[in-house]
Amino acid sequence: MADHASITVGNYVYTAQDARGTLKELNDIWCHHTHVSSIPEGWLAGARGYLAEMSSLAGITLPSLENVDSAFAAVHTSVMEKYDQLSDVQIESLLAAMWRFFPTMRSLEIEHVGTVAHLHASKGLPKKPVDSAVIGWNGSEGDVQTWRVGHGRPWQALCVWSTDAINTLRAEGHPISPGFAGENITVSGIPSAAFRPGAHFRIGAVRGFFSAYTIPCKKNNDWFVNNDVKRMSHERGNESRLYAMVTTCGTIRIGDTFELFTDR
């Protein structure tokens, strides 16, 4: 089965391209969650259980689970090799299992409280400022992703960044400001190091969790000295933007309290 019209998983709709692209990111998303993190053995047991579930759902051979990093890479490779033979039901189940597992990857015992400093929604970069935003399953109303191959999937509904990260970059001489790099929500009052995949957040009625780091692209070159856009990569420090999946919809406004639940 080479192509699928769309896949619906609960409140989330994936185009055929979205579904394939999401499972293609499986190993990278695991690496994002474990980046500069020490995973407790109890959680590694959960990861092994998740890999066993994914292998069963896809009808692939379960690799050795002794090394979880290697097992993730092996399961990812096997799933993608078999992808065109999977049924819609299998793909739906794989996507559902993926986003049941990753939101459990972070201890949420530390709470940070900040403020929604800026909101942005538009097509292209920089994104235009708005005073309020209606947040749905697909993100901020009025926001448009111009390159749907790598953006706009349900787990990329929102892009969130901190003023702490922006101020650090500006202090280094980079001519960047809120909205320039495409974030929908800019948060003040919380250190950039606290923003990491697996953390959960609340803005009034709206709830979500950070699904992955946002990978820098060349469309942001102009905001960086010597076009060093990779300076905002998670591999270069704590200044990365993050993608978020929405779990409860609602309306948010500049000045709203932003609560972040994480492990540091």
C-alpha positions as CSV (number, residue, x, y, z in Angstrom):
1,M,0.0,0.0,0.0
2,A,2.0,2.9,-1.3
3,D,-0.1,5.9,-0.4
4,H,-2.7,6.8,2.2
5,A,-5.3,9.7,1.9
6,S,-5.1,10.8,5.5
7,I,-4.8,9.2,8.9
8,T,-6.9,10.4,11.9
9,V,-5.6,9.7,15.4
10,G,-8.1,11.1,17.9
11,N,-8.2,14.8,17.4
12,Y,-5.2,14.9,15.1
13,V,-5.3,14.6,11.3
14,Y,-2.2,13.5,9.4
15,T,-1.9,13.9,5.6
16,A,-0.2,10.9,3.9
17,Q,3.0,13.1,3.9
18,D,2.6,14.0,7.6
19,A,2.2,10.3,8.7
20,R,5.2,9.1,6.8
21,G,7.3,12.0,7.8
22,T,6.4,11.6,11.5
23,L,7.4,8.0,11.7
24,K,10.5,8.9,9.7
25,E,11.4,11.2,12.6
26,L,11.0,8.5,15.3
27,N,14.7,8.0,16.1
28,D,15.5,11.8,15.9
29,I,12.7,12.6,18.3
30,W,14.0,9.9,20.7
31,C,17.5,11.6,20.4
32,H,15.9,15.0,21.1
33,H,14.3,13.7,24.3
34,T,17.5,12.1,25.5
35,H,19.8,15.0,24.6
36,V,21.8,16.1,27.6
37,S,19.5,13.9,29.7
38,S,20.0,11.0,32.1
39,I,17.2,8.6,31.6
40,P,16.3,6.6,34.8
41,E,16.3,2.9,34.5
42,G,12.6,2.7,35.2
43,W,11.9,4.9,32.2
44,L,14.2,2.9,30.1
45,A,12.0,-0.1,30.9
46,G,9.1,1.9,29.6
47,A,11.0,2.7,26.4
48,R,11.7,-1.0,25.9
49,G,8.0,-1.7,26.3
50,Y,7.2,0.9,23.8
51,L,9.7,-0.5,21.3
52,A,8.1,-4.0,21.8
53,E,4.7,-2.4,21.1
54,M,5.9,-0.7,17.9
55,S,7.5,-3.8,16.6
56,S,4.3,-5.8,17.2
57,L,2.1,-3.2,15.6
58,A,4.3,-3.0,12.5
59,G,4.9,-6.7,12.3
60,I,8.7,-6.4,12.4
61,T,11.3,-8.4,14.4
62,L,12.0,-6.9,17.8
63,P,15.7,-6.1,18.0
64,S,17.9,-6.6,21.1
65,L,16.7,-4.2,23.8
66,E,20.0,-4.2,25.7
67,N,21.0,-0.8,24.3
68,V,17.9,1.3,23.9
69,D,19.5,3.9,21.6
70,S,20.5,1.1,19.2
71,A,17.1,-0.5,19.5
72,F,15.3,2.8,18.6
73,A,17.5,3.2,15.5
74,A,16.8,-0.4,14.5
75,V,13.0,-0.2,14.9
76,H,12.9,3.1,13.1
77,T,14.8,1.6,10.1
78,S,12.6,-1.5,10.0
79,V,9.3,0.5,10.2
80,M,10.4,2.8,7.3
81,E,11.6,-0.2,5.2
82,K,8.1,-1.7,5.6
83,Y,6.1,1.5,5.5
84,D,4.6,1.0,2.1
85,Q,3.2,-2.4,3.1
86,L,1.5,-1.1,6.3
87,S,-2.3,-0.7,6.4
88,D,-4.0,2.6,7.5
89,V,-4.9,0.8,10.7
90,Q,-1.3,-0.1,11.4
91,I,-0.1,3.5,10.7
92,E,-2.8,4.9,12.9
93,S,-1.8,2.6,15.7
94,L,1.9,3.4,15.3
95,L,1.2,7.2,15.5
96,A,-1.1,6.8,18.5
97,A,1.5,4.7,20.3
98,M,4.2,7.2,19.5
99,W,2.4,10.1,21.1
100,R,1.3,8.1,24.1
101,F,4.9,7.3,24.9
102,F,6.9,10.5,24.4
103,P,4.8,12.8,26.7
104,T,5.8,10.4,29.5
105,M,9.5,10.8,29.0
106,R,10.2,13.7,31.4
107,S,9.7,14.1,35.1
108,L,7.4,17.0,35.7
109,E,8.3,17.7,39.3
110,I,9.8,21.2,38.7
111,E,7.5,24.1,37.8
112,H,8.5,27.4,36.2
113,V,6.1,30.3,35.9
114,G,6.6,32.9,33.2
115,T,4.6,35.2,30.9
116,V,3.4,35.1,27.3
117,A,5.5,38.0,26.1
118,H,4.7,37.9,22.4
119,L,2.4,36.0,20.0
120,H,2.9,35.6,16.3
121,A,0.8,34.1,13.4
122,S,1.2,34.6,9.7
123,K,2.7,33.1,6.5
124,G,6.5,33.5,6.0
125,L,9.2,35.1,8.2
126,P,9.2,37.2,10.3
127,K,5.8,36.2,11.6
128,K,3.4,39.0,12.3
129,P,2.6,40.0,15.9
130,V,-0.9,39.4,17.3
131,D,-2.5,40.3,20.6
132,S,-4.3,37.0,21.1
133,A,-4.4,33.6,19.4
134,V,-7.0,30.9,19.1
135,I,-5.1,27.6,19.7
136,G,-6.5,24.5,18.0
137,W,-5.2,21.0,17.3
138,N,-3.3,22.4,14.3
139,G,-1.8,25.3,16.1
140,S,-2.5,29.0,16.1
141,E,-5.4,30.2,14.0
142,G,-4.1,32.3,11.0
143,D,-0.7,30.7,11.1
144,V,0.5,29.2,7.8
145,Q,3.5,26.9,7.2
146,T,5.0,27.5,3.7
147,W,7.0,24.3,3.6
148,R,4.7,21.5,4.7
149,V,7.3,18.7,4.1
150,G,9.1,19.6,7.3
151,H,6.5,21.7,9.2
152,G,2.9,21.7,10.2
153,R,2.4,18.2,11.4
154,P,0.2,17.7,14.6
155,W,3.3,17.4,16.8
156,Q,4.5,20.7,15.3
157,A,1.3,22.6,15.9
158,L,3.1,25.4,17.8
159,C,6.7,26.7,17.9
160,V,7.7,28.1,21.3
161,W,10.8,30.2,22.2
162,S,12.0,32.1,25.2
163,T,13.1,35.7,25.5
164,D,16.0,34.4,27.5
165,A,17.3,32.6,24.4
166,I,16.7,35.6,22.1
167,N,18.5,37.9,24.6
168,T,21.5,35.6,24.7
169,L,21.7,35.6,20.9
170,R,21.3,39.4,20.7
171,A,24.1,39.8,23.2
172,E,26.3,37.8,20.8
173,G,25.5,40.3,18.1
174,H,22.8,38.5,16.2
175,P,20.1,40.8,14.9
176,I,17.2,38.7,15.9
177,S,13.9,39.7,17.6
178,P,10.7,37.9,18.7
179,G,8.8,36.4,15.8
180,F,11.8,36.6,13.4
181,A,12.6,32.8,13.7
182,G,8.9,31.8,13.3
183,E,7.9,31.1,16.8
184,N,4.2,31.4,17.7
185,I,4.7,32.0,21.4
186,T,7.6,33.8,23.0
187,V,7.9,33.3,26.8
188,S,9.6,35.6,29.3
189,G,10.6,34.8,32.9
190,I,11.8,31.2,32.4
191,P,15.4,30.2,31.7
192,S,15.9,28.8,28.2
193,A,17.5,25.6,29.7
194,A,14.2,24.6,31.2
195,F,12.6,24.3,27.7
196,R,13.1,20.8,26.5
197,P,11.3,18.0,24.7
198,G,9.0,16.1,27.1
199,A,8.2,19.1,29.2
200,H,4.5,20.1,29.5
201,F,3.0,23.5,29.7
202,R,-0.2,25.3,30.5
203,I,-1.5,28.7,29.4
204,G,-4.9,29.2,30.9
205,A,-7.1,26.5,29.4
206,V,-4.6,25.6,26.8
207,R,-2.3,22.7,27.4
208,G,0.4,21.0,25.5
209,F,3.8,19.4,25.6
210,F,7.1,19.9,23.8
211,S,7.6,17.2,21.2
212,A,10.9,18.0,19.7
213,Y,13.6,20.7,19.1
214,T,13.0,22.9,16.1
215,I,15.8,22.4,13.6
216,P,17.2,25.6,12.2
217,C,16.8,26.3,8.5
218,K,18.5,28.7,6.0
219,K,15.3,30.9,5.9
220,N,16.6,32.3,9.2
221,N,20.1,33.1,7.9
222,D,19.5,36.9,7.9
223,W,19.0,37.0,11.7
224,F,22.5,35.6,12.3
225,V,26.0,37.0,11.9
226,N,27.8,35.2,9.1
227,N,24.5,33.3,8.4
228,D,25.3,31.1,11.4
229,V,21.7,29.9,11.8
230,K,22.9,26.7,13.5
231,R,23.7,28.8,16.5
232,M,20.1,28.2,17.6
233,S,20.5,24.5,17.3
234,H,20.1,22.4,20.5
235,E,23.5,21.0,19.6
236,R,25.0,24.4,20.3
237,G,23.4,25.4,23.6
238,N,20.1,26.1,25.2
239,E,18.8,28.6,22.6
240,S,16.8,26.2,20.5
241,R,13.1,26.8,19.7
242,L,10.7,23.9,20.4
243,Y,7.8,22.3,18.7
244,A,4.7,21.6,20.7
245,M,1.7,19.3,20.4
246,V,-1.6,20.8,21.7
247,T,-3.6,18.6,24.1
248,T,-6.3,21.1,25.1
249,C,-7.5,24.0,22.9
250,G,-8.4,27.5,23.8
251,T,-7.6,31.2,23.4
252,I,-4.4,32.8,24.8
253,R,-3.3,36.4,25.1
254,I,-0.2,38.4,25.6
255,G,0.4,38.7,29.3
256,D,-1.1,35.3,30.2
257,T,0.7,33.2,32.7
258,F,2.8,30.4,31.1
259,E,3.4,27.4,33.4
260,L,6.1,25.0,32.5
261,F,6.5,21.5,34.1
262,T,9.8,19.9,33.6
263,D,12.8,18.3,35.3
264,R,15.3,21.1,35.5
